[in-house]
Amino acid sequence: MQFRKTIPAIALGVVSLTVPIAASAGTGSAGTGSSSPTIEATTADSPQVESSTLTDNNGKPSGSLSLKAAPKAAAAQSEKVFSTGTMTGEEFSSIGLSWKKESAVDSGLTAETRIHRDGAWGPWQNVPLGLDDGVAEEAKRAGAPAFYTDDADGAQVRFTSPKGSLPQDLRLSFIDPAKSPATSSSTSTSDREPRTAQAGQPDVKLREDWGADESLADPGYKTQPSINAALVHHTVTGNNSYTQEQVPQIINGIYIQHITVLGYGDFPYHFVVDRFGGIWEGRKGSIEMRPGTEIPGILGGHASGFNTNTFGVAMLGNFEPNNSEGGEDTGPDPKPTEAMTTSLADLLAWKAGQYELAPEGSTQLVSAGGGGTNPHPTGTVLDVPVISAHKDVNVTACPGAKLYETLPDLRKQVADRLGAG
C-alpha cells in the first residue's frame, strides 16, 4: 500500500513535495529548493494498514503534517490549522486517526477529510475524534473510530485547534481489509459448516462472514462471570447510506482499526446491527456465551470502566442529528430503520432471556475507573436500566439522540417478546 503525498505550493506557501505517506519525521516539512525529492521510507502496521506519523512525541507536526496560515479571523487568537496536503496511492476503504494514550487533547480540536475516488475529490467531511467506546482498558492507543471511505485512492486531512496544539504521536492510518488473508480466502456462507442455533436465537452472521482475520485477535476467549445489562451504541463510521454489500467491509474496518491501530485484543462490541436488519457477531464468543457453560460471559471493550457484567450492541451508523459527530450529513432526524430496531429487539430478547434479565427493569453496575469518557471513580455504583445506552455510563453522545429516544419503546418490545415466549 504505497501512498504518495503532494503539498500544494499555493495552499501552504511552500515548494511542492512528493513523498510516500509514511515518510519519516521531518521529510514532509516545507522545503526551500525547487527540486521535488522522494523519500522511500514507509510504515506498515500490517498488510491491511499503512500509517503516517503526523506529530512527534511532543505533539509537534512532523512527517506529512504542516502548519497552514491561520485564517484572518483567527490571526489574533491561538487557533491553528494543520494539513497533510493530498495523498494518493493504492486503494483503501477506511481511515483511522490515533494518538498516544496518555496524551492531552485540545477539547476543541476538530478534524476534516476529503476523499479521492473515481478520479474526483469529494466534499470535506468532519471526522469524529472520540471513540464510541472511549479508551477501553485493554487499548494501547487512543483514537477515533474507523472512518469509512468506500474504495478510495486518496485523502487529505486537516486539523483545527483553538489552542494551537495537537495530540502526541498523532497517526493517520489507511485501512484495506481486502488485504486480509481471511477476506481473500474466507469460506463462503453457503459452504461453511452450519451451527446449531440456540433457543430464541435470531439469525446472527458469523465473524467469518465479515472476513475477520482471526490471527490478529488475542487467542482464546476473554470471559467474565455473567451479564447484568446491555449497552446500546452507534458506530459513527461516517456513512448512513451504505449498501448491504458494503456492510462486511465497514465492520472489518472497525476491527482492523481497533486491533492493529489502537491495540485492542479483539472487536470492541459483542454484536453489530446494520440498517438492513442484519445482525453480526463482533467479539469472539459472543454467540456462544450464556450462563451455565464454559463461556458464561464475554468481556467486551465497548464502554470505558463498564465492560464488566455488560455486553455491547452497536448500530451501524450515526444517529446524532445534524452531522455533529462527523461523516455525511445526517440531517435533523437520523432515525434507525424499522428493520434495524426489529433486529435489535430480537437480539436483546434472545440474550435477555438467556441471562434472565428484566428488559424494563434496572440493575447496578460498578465502575472500574479509567478516566477519559468515564467520569465515575473506581468503585462507583450506578443504577441503570437493564437495557441502557453508552451515554448512561460514559460522557458521550452515543448512541445518538435519535436512537436514544427509541430506547423506552425498545425495552417494551423486548419485554413483549419474552412475555410471548
C-alpha angles and dihedrals in degrees: 000000000000111000123183128207129215121191109203109232093217096049095051102024092238140103114282116256132189117206136153114270097254100045115161121265114298098011093106095050123119112289130213104204132073097243125098107221121194120217114206099203118118136175117216116183091187137329088281098047137053119179139196121207109229102178135024127236089281094053094253118142114263140157110010099000125093135177114249125207109274117247114263090246089059097040093104092045134069094249114129134185122212126191137189093207113225124318124196132175141099121002126280132169104206138025127210135198122205140165143181109306094229095045122122112238126205104247089220096049114130133184131203133185139187121201131217117216136146091013097302141088119242126216124284112270132190114249115212111236099193119081112231088230094047111223104321120214092250095052120109095196137029120234155127131290119272104273110218114226102168113230102333136161103199145031144178122203129192132183129205118200122185089201094044092240137119133200119270117263093006112187135189114210129195112209125204111176089182088076090063112110088222092055095048096045106023120139113259118246091247094051101047125100110264120240124223107251118232121236110285093007116149121213105290119183116224129241090254089059091067092040103255112188098219092194089072097057126077111270119254127011130304098225132189130185100252150333124252102167145016121228118206119213141171122223101222089208094159103257132075095172098062119144125242090250091056096055098088091049092051093049091047090052090055089050096049093044092052097044106033100030105028100030101238117157094232145338109324100226128054093222140009126207119200128207092259091059096258115150117208131190110239115174115042114263096020094122094049098044115110137130120284095027136097086266105049090164141349119230110229134196100225108106123037110241093358106072092107115092093004139092125208129223117189123202108216106241144032119289099176110110125248099015093282092148099046141261126072119356107279094191124216097300114037098167122174114254122260090247089054096051092044091054092044090054091048091050095047092047090054095052095037089054092051093050095038092239122167104232094205094038134088136240141184126255125189120219118236090198119224101154120225108087090358109083094177117099120230111288096023110144117217126194106216138162114270086240103045139160128242089250089061090071106022137040100259142109089237128158088024127251096267094052093041092057090058094059097092090056090043091056090052092049091052092048090050091052092051092044091052091051 
